[in-house]
Amino acid sequence: MPPAAASTAVTGTANGSFKGGNYIGTLANGGVALAPYHDFDSTIPAALKNEVAQLKAGIVDGSIKIATKSPV
């Protein structure tokens, strides 16, 4: 859960206005993210970083559909 959503939930609980419900984290709402390259950043080719960024953008905008349930 992004920090802002968590803060809203905590504040809402404290003041009695929290409504509850389900939160589904996605790339689009910041609930999940791709890990940074950390120490390997300088060894990852720019073309690969660009491809990963394009894939992420496609998932966010819906042009790339991902499985939401296990096929098993």
C-alpha positions in Angstrom: 0.0 0.0 0.0 1.4 3.4 -0.9 2.3 5.6 2.1 -0.5 8.1 1.3 -3.1 5.4 1.3 -1.8 3.9 4.6 -1.7 7.4 6.1 -5.3 8.0 5.1 -6.4 4.7 6.5 -4.7 5.4 9.9 -6.0 8.9 10.1 -9.5 7.8 9.1 -9.5 5.1 11.7 -8.3 7.5 14.4 -11.1 10.1 13.6 -13.8 7.5 12.9 -14.2 8.2 9.2 -12.5 5.1 7.8 -14.9 3.1 5.7 -12.8 0.0 5.1 -13.0 -2.1 2.0 -10.5 -3.8 -0.3 -7.4 -2.2 -1.7 -5.9 -3.7 -4.8 -2.4 -2.5 -5.4 -1.4 -2.0 -9.1 1.4 -0.3 -11.0 -1.0 2.4 -11.9 -2.0 3.3 -8.3 1.5 2.8 -6.8 0.4 -0.2 -4.8 3.1 -2.3 -6.4 6.3 -1.3 -8.2 9.2 -2.7 -10.1 12.4 -3.0 -8.0 15.2 -0.6 -8.8 18.4 -1.9 -10.3 20.5 -0.9 -7.3 24.2 -1.9 -7.6 23.5 -3.3 -11.1 22.2 0.0 -12.6 25.4 0.8 -14.4 25.6 -2.7 -15.9 22.1 -2.8 -17.4 22.0 -1.7 -21.0 19.9 1.4 -21.7 17.9 -0.4 -24.3 16.8 -3.0 -21.8 15.9 -0.3 -19.3 13.8 1.3 -22.0 12.1 -1.9 -22.9 11.2 -2.5 -19.2 9.9 1.1 -19.0 7.7 0.5 -22.1 6.4 -2.8 -20.7 5.5 -1.0 -17.4 3.8 1.8 -19.3 1.8 -0.8 -21.4 0.7 -2.6 -18.2 -0.4 0.7 -16.6 -2.3 2.0 -19.7 -3.9 -1.4 -20.3 -2.4 -2.1 -23.7 -0.6 -5.1 -22.2 -3.0 -7.5 -20.5 -1.6 -9.6 -17.7 -3.0 -12.7 -16.1 -4.9 -12.0 -12.9 -5.5 -15.6 -11.9 -3.2 -18.6 -11.7 -3.8 -21.0 -14.6 -3.4 -23.9 -12.2 
